[in-house]
């Protein structure tokens, strides 16, 4: 198993630098209750007007729905995600009914809020002893069909969840990439008082 040697520049809880997105998974099965615990954490993410626009469609390996969801991923992602214990498709509702209104209006923060929910999901997976890796590489039409996506919703990602495995189990081209990626220094991403557009 690949070690994570990342260090934070400022004091934070271990699970922030400790969490990363491996591609190597074991063949261990995952209980639905374990996955629901991870999704429960995502349920508590903040959202504008408490609209909670995120939606998750999940499949455990060997479920009837597994092949269609896996098959909608691009081949490079299929090559390793097939070993995950669960796949979670992340979508969001684009409109909501804000306080004081009776009709749905466009929710300008649906993607932002759903990103927060994915972050909670990823952190809870790590805390629970699992790994989670989000993928944007999928056929949108095939995935929409696989999960029965209704009108008024958009797809964002598919998340592979499972027990972290041996990098040697990956296709050779991916083995060298099985590392906890670094982060840019905070000073290049957070600015006091004014945006530094040149950074």
Secondary structure, 3 states (H helix, E strand, C coil): CCCCCCCCCCCCCHHHHHCCCCCCECCCCCCHHHHHHHHHHHHCCCCHHHCCCEEEEEEECCCCCHHHHHHHECHHHHHHHCCCCEEEEEEEECEECCCCCCCCEECCCHHHHHHHHHHHHHHHHHHCCCEEEEECCECHHHHHHHHCCCCCEEEEEEEEEECECCHHHCCHHHHCCCCCCCCCCHHHCCCCCCCCCCC
